[in-house]
Amino acid sequence: MATYKVRGTSHNVIYQYRTSSGQVKQQWESYESELEAIQRKAFIDYLQSKKQTDEIRKQALEYKRSRAIEKTASRISHESADCLEAPTAMNSEENMLRTYKEFMDKFLPAYARKKNFSPKTYDSYISNLNTHILPYFGDWVMSTITAQAIDDFIDHLRKTPCRGFKSYGKKASEIPTLSSPTIKKCYNILMLGFPTAKRWGYVKEIPDTTAPSEKFKKRKAWSPVAIMEALVKIKDDPLLHLAVHIAFVCSLRAAEVVGLDANSVNPEDNSIWITQIVERVSDNSLRELPKERIVQIFPKQNPLSKTSMILKTPKTDDSFRKQYLTGPLLKEIMERLKVIEQNKSALGSEYHDYGLLICQNDGRPIDPCNLCKSFRRWQTEHHITDQIDFQGLRKSGQMHKVRLTQNNYQLVAESSGQSPEVLMSNYNEALDSEKRNLSSLVEADLYPKPFAESEKNIEEKFDADLLLEKIRSDPDFSRQLMQLLLRNAEKAS
């Protein structure tokens, strides 16, 4: 059923219709009198009761066409009006009648260029804008958006089911609603332009609202033992093995792994430089934004695709960094370089030499999203119960380094291109195995046992070979055992 609302002197009819592609959109129509609006609502209700979706779509498009004609006629009339009227006042009056979409179409590209957005960030803003904000506020006159309307929008988002892979193969009742970080981001994008809108004369006042709260879900991480077990199992896929190995040891993101420069490997210094990343971005972002940080735009495999793979420099100067390699990792990288040379010789002119270390057999770049999917798929195929995403490898590496350096956050942060504050807030947590070992330490320290019973347990349970193997394979266990021995030695002294 259509909805009738009064806003100021405007009588509005709101209803939904389906585009020719099947997308559901909200139509907002304004009329000068209550009678016109009630008659329009009754007509739309009739069409909906008869399920005449094509006719409803036709009516919506016809209304938009007539409004566009009215706006054009109004603009021509203003342009030809008496020039004694101040141009700034005329523009301000016109802007007060413009929609939120008209404002954002002008504001967001300019703001993105001013703030030096990366193409990936710009695509994220556009995606949330088109998916969640414009279907709700796009046709609203921006000056009519109130604090209450924004609160209603936030409440609407909290009840909106997710799209994409979270909804695949699920019943409507099982599909989760939008996450709190997504809702918070939509709110930030919605409110982003209001200060500028006030300066430009689109609104008189900025709506006084408060941001919704958000709850982050902590990213999972693996222990070094779990990482080593995974590397043993991945050996049937050399490229994925190298990607996982280097992501953990060097604490790299997926985009940094597939962007590694093969020419930056220094075997004499056991090092590699992180100087570039690979991303897939929309062609629209490449048109709208400066290309100062873009090193190369790779040729499209599908000419009809609306996205492109790019090679670009990292977002911040701190992300340019030198990483030192472990001996086994350097050996694996050198073997990979030999494979690349073999591929060049075999393919000849068909090899696309972009200087990438992690690439397809013909040298073309790997989409970082595809690398993440490959890692997820491998975990599923090998029935890994405690699965992590590819970014979890970076977190696992960071947490391990924090422990090895006895909480030297400054050193670990600089080696991975992070700030110590981010490292401490997002990577400062204990693994489940560490919590379990802590409980065992408390038990051993808190509940003293009779000497005879302790001696008997030692004779029954002590196995030197098993203990030695445990020390070699589990650095966390070794560290905790050393702490226990030192504590006991202090008590004995």
C-alpha positions as CSV (number, residue, x, y, z in Angstrom):
1,M,0.0,0.0,0.0
2,A,1.1,3.6,-0.7
3,T,1.8,5.9,2.2
4,Y,0.6,9.5,2.6
5,K,2.7,12.0,4.5
6,V,2.6,15.8,5.0
7,R,5.9,17.6,5.3
8,G,5.6,21.3,5.6
9,T,3.3,22.5,2.8
10,S,4.0,19.5,0.7
11,H,1.6,16.5,0.5
12,N,3.5,13.4,-0.4
13,V,2.7,9.9,-1.6
14,I,5.4,7.2,-1.1
15,Y,5.3,3.8,-2.7
16,Q,7.7,1.1,-4.1
17,Y,8.0,-0.1,-7.7
18,R,10.2,-2.5,-9.6
19,T,12.6,-1.5,-12.3
20,S,12.8,-3.4,-15.6
21,S,15.8,-5.2,-14.1
22,G,13.8,-6.3,-11.0
23,Q,15.3,-3.9,-8.5
24,V,12.9,-2.5,-5.9
25,K,13.0,1.3,-5.6
26,Q,11.1,3.8,-3.5
27,Q,9.1,6.5,-5.2
28,W,8.4,9.8,-3.4
29,E,5.9,12.1,-5.1
30,S,4.9,15.6,-3.9
31,Y,1.7,17.4,-4.5
32,E,0.4,20.9,-3.7
33,S,-3.0,19.9,-2.3
34,E,-4.3,17.1,-0.1
35,L,-6.9,16.1,-2.6
36,E,-4.3,15.5,-5.4
37,A,-2.2,13.4,-3.0
38,I,-5.2,11.3,-1.8
39,Q,-6.4,10.7,-5.3
40,R,-2.9,9.6,-6.4
41,K,-2.6,7.3,-3.4
42,A,-5.9,5.7,-4.2
43,F,-4.9,5.1,-7.8
44,I,-1.5,3.5,-6.8
45,D,-3.3,1.3,-4.2
46,Y,-5.7,0.1,-6.9
47,L,-2.8,-0.8,-9.2
48,Q,-1.0,-2.6,-6.4
49,S,-4.1,-4.6,-5.5
50,K,-4.3,-5.7,-9.1
51,K,-0.6,-6.5,-9.1
52,Q,0.0,-4.4,-12.2
53,T,3.7,-3.9,-11.6
54,D,4.4,-2.7,-15.1
55,E,1.8,0.0,-14.9
56,I,3.1,1.1,-11.5
57,R,6.6,1.4,-12.9
58,K,5.2,3.4,-15.9
59,Q,3.4,5.8,-13.5
60,A,6.6,6.3,-11.5
61,L,8.7,7.0,-14.5
62,E,6.1,9.3,-15.9
63,Y,6.0,11.3,-12.7
64,K,9.8,11.6,-12.8
65,R,9.7,12.8,-16.4
66,S,7.1,15.4,-15.7
67,R,9.1,16.7,-12.6
68,A,12.2,16.9,-14.7
69,I,10.3,19.0,-17.3
70,E,9.0,21.3,-14.6
71,K,12.5,21.7,-13.1
72,T,14.0,22.5,-16.5
73,A,11.2,25.0,-17.3
74,S,11.8,26.6,-13.8
75,R,15.5,26.9,-14.4
76,I,15.0,28.5,-17.8
77,S,12.5,30.9,-16.3
78,H,15.0,31.9,-13.6
79,E,17.8,32.3,-16.1
80,S,15.7,34.7,-18.1
81,A,14.4,36.6,-15.1
82,D,15.3,40.1,-14.2
83,C,19.1,40.1,-13.6
84,L,18.6,42.6,-10.7
85,E,18.1,39.6,-8.4
86,A,21.4,38.6,-6.8
87,P,22.8,35.4,-8.4
88,T,23.8,34.0,-5.0
89,A,20.3,34.4,-3.6
90,M,18.8,32.8,-6.7
91,N,21.3,29.8,-6.5
92,S,20.5,29.4,-2.8
93,E,16.8,29.3,-3.4
94,E,17.3,26.7,-6.1
95,N,19.5,24.6,-3.9
96,M,16.9,24.5,-1.2
97,L,14.7,22.6,-3.6
98,R,17.3,20.1,-4.8
99,T,17.3,16.5,-3.7
100,Y,19.8,14.6,-1.6
101,K,21.0,12.7,-4.7
102,E,21.6,15.9,-6.7
103,F,23.7,17.2,-3.8
104,M,25.7,14.0,-3.4
105,D,26.3,13.7,-7.2
106,K,28.1,17.0,-7.0
107,F,29.6,16.8,-3.5
108,L,31.1,13.3,-3.1
109,P,33.5,13.3,-6.1
110,A,34.8,16.7,-5.2
111,Y,35.2,15.7,-1.5
112,A,37.0,12.5,-2.5
113,R,39.5,14.4,-4.6
114,K,40.0,17.0,-1.8
115,K,40.7,14.3,0.8
116,N,42.7,12.2,-1.6
117,F,40.6,9.1,-1.4
118,S,42.0,5.9,-2.8
119,P,39.9,4.3,-5.5
120,K,39.0,1.4,-3.2
121,T,37.7,3.8,-0.5
122,Y,35.7,5.8,-3.0
123,D,34.1,2.6,-4.3
124,S,33.2,1.7,-0.8
125,Y,31.4,5.0,-0.3
126,I,29.6,4.8,-3.6
127,S,28.5,1.2,-2.9
128,N,27.0,2.1,0.5
129,L,25.4,5.2,-1.0
130,N,23.8,3.4,-3.9
131,T,22.8,0.3,-1.9
132,H,21.4,1.8,1.3
133,I,21.2,5.6,1.4
134,L,19.9,6.7,-2.0
135,P,17.0,4.2,-2.2
136,Y,15.7,5.8,1.0
137,F,16.8,9.5,0.8
138,G,17.7,9.9,-2.9
139,D,14.5,11.6,-3.9
140,W,14.1,13.6,-0.7
141,V,14.5,17.4,-1.0
142,M,17.6,17.7,1.1
143,S,16.3,20.7,3.1
144,T,13.4,18.5,4.4
145,I,15.7,15.8,5.9
146,T,15.3,16.1,9.7
147,A,16.9,14.5,12.7
148,Q,13.8,12.3,13.1
149,A,14.0,11.2,9.5
150,I,17.6,10.2,10.0
151,D,16.7,8.3,13.2
152,D,14.0,6.5,11.2
153,F,16.5,5.6,8.5
154,I,18.9,4.1,11.1
155,D,16.0,2.1,12.5
156,H,15.2,1.0,8.9
157,L,18.8,-0.2,8.4
158,R,18.7,-2.2,11.6
159,K,15.8,-4.2,10.2
160,T,17.3,-4.6,6.7
161,P,18.5,-8.1,5.8
162,C,22.0,-8.6,4.3
163,R,22.6,-9.2,0.7
164,G,25.3,-11.2,-1.1
165,F,26.9,-14.4,0.3
166,K,25.4,-13.9,3.8
167,S,22.0,-14.6,2.3
168,Y,22.8,-17.4,-0.1
169,G,20.9,-20.6,0.5
170,K,19.1,-19.3,3.5
171,K,15.4,-18.8,4.3
172,A,14.2,-15.2,4.7
173,S,14.0,-15.7,8.5
174,E,17.6,-16.9,8.7
175,I,19.2,-14.1,6.8
176,P,21.0,-11.7,9.3
177,T,20.4,-8.0,9.3
178,L,23.1,-5.4,8.5
179,S,26.0,-5.3,10.9
180,S,26.5,-2.3,13.2
181,P,29.7,-1.2,11.5
182,T,27.8,-1.1,8.1
183,I,25.0,1.0,9.7
184,K,27.6,3.3,11.3
185,K,29.3,3.8,8.0
186,C,26.0,4.6,6.2
187,Y,25.3,7.2,8.9
188,N,28.8,8.7,8.5
189,I,28.3,8.9,4.7
190,L,24.8,10.4,5.1
191,M,26.0,13.1,7.5
192,L,29.3,13.7,5.7
193,G,28.0,16.4,3.4
194,F,25.7,18.4,5.6
195,P,28.3,21.0,6.7
196,T,29.0,21.7,3.0
197,A,25.3,21.6,2.2
198,K,24.7,24.4,4.7
199,R,27.5,26.5,3.1
200,W,26.1,25.8,-0.4
201,G,22.6,26.7,0.6
202,Y,21.0,23.3,0.4
203,V,19.9,23.3,4.0
204,K,19.4,25.9,6.7
205,E,20.5,23.8,9.6
206,I,22.4,20.6,10.1
207,P,20.2,17.9,11.7
208,D,21.2,17.4,15.3
209,T,21.6,13.6,15.6
210,T,23.9,11.1,17.3
211,A,25.8,8.3,15.6
212,P,24.6,4.8,16.2
213,S,26.7,2.5,18.3
214,E,28.7,-0.2,16.7
215,K,30.1,-3.5,17.8
216,F,33.1,-5.0,16.1
217,K,33.6,-8.7,15.7
218,K,37.2,-9.7,16.6
219,R,39.1,-11.3,13.8
220,K,40.4,-14.8,14.5
221,A,44.0,-15.7,14.6
222,W,46.1,-18.9,14.6
223,S,48.9,-20.0,16.9
224,P,52.3,-20.6,15.4
225,V,51.7,-24.3,15.8
226,A,48.5,-24.1,13.7
227,I,50.3,-22.0,11.1
228,M,53.0,-24.7,10.7
229,E,50.5,-27.4,10.5
230,A,48.7,-25.5,7.7
231,L,51.9,-25.0,5.8
232,V,52.6,-28.7,5.9
233,K,49.2,-29.5,4.4
234,I,49.3,-26.7,1.8
235,K,52.4,-28.1,0.0
236,D,50.3,-29.5,-2.8
237,D,49.6,-25.8,-3.8
238,P,53.0,-24.0,-4.0
239,L,51.7,-20.6,-4.8
240,L,49.1,-20.6,-2.0
241,H,51.8,-22.0,0.3
242,L,54.1,-19.1,-0.4
243,A,51.3,-16.6,0.0
244,V,50.3,-17.9,3.4
245,H,54.0,-18.3,4.5
246,I,54.9,-14.7,3.6
247,A,51.7,-13.2,4.9
248,F,52.4,-14.7,8.4
249,V,56.2,-14.1,8.6
250,C,56.0,-10.6,7.1
251,S,52.5,-9.7,8.4
252,L,51.2,-8.7,5.0
253,R,47.7,-7.9,3.8
254,A,46.3,-9.8,0.8
255,A,46.7,-6.8,-1.5
256,E,50.3,-6.5,-0.4
257,V,51.1,-10.2,-1.0
258,V,49.9,-10.1,-4.6
259,G,51.6,-6.8,-5.2
260,L,55.1,-7.9,-4.1
261,D,57.8,-6.8,-6.5
262,A,60.0,-9.8,-7.5
263,N,62.9,-7.4,-8.3
264,S,62.9,-6.1,-4.7
265,V,64.0,-9.4,-3.2
266,N,67.6,-9.2,-1.8
267,P,69.0,-12.7,-1.1
268,E,72.3,-11.2,0.4
269,D,70.3,-9.1,2.9
270,N,67.5,-11.6,3.4
271,S,65.0,-8.9,2.7
272,I,62.2,-7.7,0.5
273,W,60.6,-4.3,0.1
274,I,56.8,-3.6,0.4
275,T,56.2,-0.8,-2.1
276,Q,53.0,-1.5,-4.0
277,I,49.6,-3.2,-3.8
278,V,47.2,-4.7,-6.2
279,E,43.5,-3.8,-6.1
280,R,40.4,-4.2,-8.2
281,V,38.5,-0.9,-8.5
282,S,35.7,0.5,-10.5
283,D,36.2,2.4,-13.8
284,N,34.1,5.2,-12.3
285,S,36.6,5.8,-9.5
286,L,39.5,5.9,-12.0
287,R,37.6,8.6,-13.9
288,E,36.8,10.7,-10.9
289,L,40.0,10.5,-8.9
290,P,43.6,11.6,-9.5
291,K,46.0,8.9,-10.6
292,E,49.1,10.1,-8.8
293,R,49.4,6.9,-6.7
294,I,48.5,4.5,-9.5
295,V,51.6,2.8,-11.0
296,Q,49.8,0.8,-13.6
297,I,46.3,-0.1,-14.8
298,F,46.3,-3.7,-16.0
299,P,44.6,-4.6,-19.3
300,K,41.1,-6.0,-18.9
301,Q,40.4,-9.7,-19.6
302,N,36.8,-8.9,-20.2
303,P,36.2,-5.8,-22.2
304,L,32.7,-5.4,-20.9
305,S,33.8,-5.4,-17.2
306,K,33.2,-2.2,-15.3
307,T,36.2,-2.7,-13.0
308,S,39.9,-2.8,-13.5
309,M,42.9,-4.3,-11.7
310,I,45.5,-1.6,-10.7
311,L,48.9,-1.6,-9.2
312,K,49.3,1.4,-6.8
313,T,51.5,2.7,-4.1
314,P,50.4,2.1,-0.4
315,K,48.1,4.7,1.2
316,T,50.5,6.0,3.8
317,D,54.3,6.5,3.8
318,D,54.6,4.2,6.8
319,S,53.4,1.3,4.6
320,F,56.6,1.6,2.5
321,R,58.8,-0.7,4.5
322,K,61.6,-3.3,4.4
323,Q,60.8,-6.8,5.6
324,Y,63.4,-9.3,6.7
325,L,62.8,-12.9,5.7
326,T,63.4,-16.1,7.6
327,G,65.8,-18.6,6.0
328,P,63.1,-21.1,4.9
329,L,60.9,-18.3,3.5
330,L,63.8,-16.9,1.5
331,K,64.5,-20.3,0.1
332,E,60.9,-20.7,-1.0
333,I,60.9,-17.2,-2.6
334,M,64.1,-18.1,-4.6
335,E,62.4,-21.3,-5.8
336,R,59.4,-19.2,-6.9
337,L,61.7,-16.9,-8.9
338,K,63.1,-19.9,-10.7
339,V,59.5,-21.0,-11.6
340,I,58.8,-17.5,-13.0
341,E,61.9,-17.7,-15.2
342,Q,60.8,-21.1,-16.5
343,N,57.3,-19.7,-17.3
344,K,58.9,-16.8,-19.2
345,S,61.0,-19.2,-21.3
346,A,58.0,-21.5,-22.0
347,L,55.5,-18.8,-22.9
348,G,57.8,-16.3,-24.6
349,S,55.9,-13.3,-25.8
350,E,52.7,-14.6,-24.3
351,Y,54.1,-14.0,-20.8
352,H,53.0,-10.7,-19.3
353,D,56.0,-9.5,-17.3
354,Y,54.8,-7.0,-14.6
355,G,57.5,-8.0,-12.2
356,L,55.1,-9.6,-9.8
357,L,56.3,-12.3,-7.4
358,I,52.8,-13.8,-6.7
359,C,51.1,-13.9,-10.0
360,Q,49.3,-16.2,-12.5
361,N,51.4,-18.6,-14.7
362,D,51.4,-16.1,-17.5
363,G,52.5,-13.2,-15.3
364,R,49.1,-11.5,-15.0
365,P,48.1,-10.2,-11.5
366,I,46.0,-12.2,-9.0
367,D,42.9,-10.4,-7.6
368,P,43.4,-10.2,-3.9
369,C,39.8,-11.2,-3.4
370,N,40.5,-14.4,-5.3
371,L,43.5,-15.1,-3.1
372,C,41.3,-14.7,0.0
373,K,38.7,-17.1,-1.5
374,S,41.4,-19.7,-2.3
375,F,42.6,-19.7,1.3
376,R,39.0,-20.1,2.5
377,R,38.3,-22.8,0.0
378,W,41.5,-24.7,1.0
379,Q,40.4,-24.6,4.7
380,T,36.9,-26.0,3.8
381,E,38.4,-28.7,1.6
382,H,40.7,-29.8,4.5
383,H,37.9,-29.7,7.1
384,I,39.6,-27.0,9.2
385,T,37.2,-26.2,12.0
386,D,38.8,-23.1,13.4
387,Q,38.8,-21.1,10.1
388,I,40.3,-17.6,9.7
389,D,40.3,-15.2,6.8
390,F,43.5,-14.2,5.0
391,Q,43.8,-11.0,7.1
392,G,43.9,-13.3,10.1
393,L,47.3,-14.5,8.9
394,R,48.6,-11.0,9.4
395,K,47.0,-10.8,12.8
396,S,48.5,-14.2,13.7
397,G,52.0,-13.0,12.7
398,Q,51.7,-9.7,14.6
399,M,50.5,-11.4,17.8
400,H,53.4,-13.9,17.6
401,K,55.9,-11.1,17.2
402,V,54.5,-9.2,20.1
403,R,55.1,-12.2,22.3
404,L,58.5,-12.9,21.0
405,T,59.6,-9.3,21.6
406,Q,58.0,-9.2,25.1
407,N,55.4,-6.6,24.1
408,N,57.6,-4.3,22.1
409,Y,54.7,-2.8,20.2
410,Q,56.8,0.0,18.7
411,L,59.1,-2.4,17.0
412,V,56.4,-4.8,15.8
413,A,54.2,-1.9,14.5
414,E,57.0,-0.3,12.5
415,S,57.9,-3.6,10.9
416,S,54.4,-4.0,9.6
417,G,53.5,-0.4,8.6
418,Q,51.1,0.1,11.5
419,S,50.8,2.5,14.4
420,P,51.4,1.2,17.9
421,E,47.9,2.3,18.9
422,V,46.2,0.2,16.2
423,L,48.4,-2.7,17.1
424,M,47.6,-2.5,20.8
425,S,43.9,-2.1,20.3
426,N,43.3,-4.7,17.6
427,Y,46.0,-7.3,18.1
428,N,46.4,-7.3,21.9
429,E,44.5,-10.4,22.8
430,A,45.2,-13.9,24.1
431,L,44.8,-17.1,22.2
432,D,42.6,-19.9,23.6
433,S,45.6,-22.2,24.0
434,E,47.3,-19.5,26.2
435,K,44.2,-19.1,28.4
436,R,44.2,-22.9,28.8
437,N,47.9,-23.0,29.8
438,L,47.3,-20.1,32.2
439,S,44.7,-22.1,34.0
440,S,47.1,-25.0,34.3
441,L,49.8,-22.7,35.7
442,V,47.3,-21.4,38.3
443,E,46.3,-24.9,39.2
444,A,49.9,-26.0,39.6
445,D,50.8,-23.0,41.7
446,L,47.6,-22.7,43.8
447,Y,47.1,-26.4,44.8
448,P,50.3,-27.9,46.3
449,K,50.3,-31.7,46.2
450,P,52.0,-34.1,48.7
451,F,55.5,-34.9,47.8
452,A,54.8,-38.7,47.4
453,E,51.9,-38.1,45.1
454,S,53.8,-35.5,43.0
455,E,56.8,-38.0,42.7
456,K,54.4,-40.8,41.6
457,N,52.7,-38.5,39.0
458,I,56.1,-37.5,37.6
459,E,57.2,-41.2,37.3
460,E,53.9,-42.1,35.6
461,K,53.6,-39.1,33.3
462,F,57.1,-37.9,32.6
463,D,58.3,-38.7,29.1
464,A,61.5,-36.9,28.1
465,D,61.2,-37.4,24.4
466,L,57.6,-36.2,24.4
467,L,58.5,-33.1,26.4
468,L,61.4,-32.3,24.1
469,E,59.1,-32.6,21.0
470,K,56.5,-30.3,22.7
471,I,59.2,-27.7,23.4
472,R,60.4,-27.7,19.8
473,S,57.0,-27.5,18.2
474,D,55.2,-25.1,20.5
475,P,57.1,-21.8,21.3
476,D,54.3,-20.6,23.6
477,F,54.6,-23.8,25.7
478,S,58.4,-23.3,25.8
479,R,58.0,-19.8,27.1
480,Q,55.4,-20.6,29.7
481,L,57.5,-23.6,30.9
482,M,60.5,-21.3,31.3
483,Q,58.4,-18.9,33.3
484,L,57.2,-21.7,35.5
485,L,60.7,-23.0,36.1
486,L,62.0,-19.5,36.9
487,R,59.1,-18.9,39.3
488,N,59.8,-22.2,41.1
489,A,63.5,-21.4,41.3
490,E,62.8,-18.0,42.9
491,K,60.6,-19.7,45.5
492,A,63.3,-22.3,46.2
493,S,65.9,-19.7,46.7
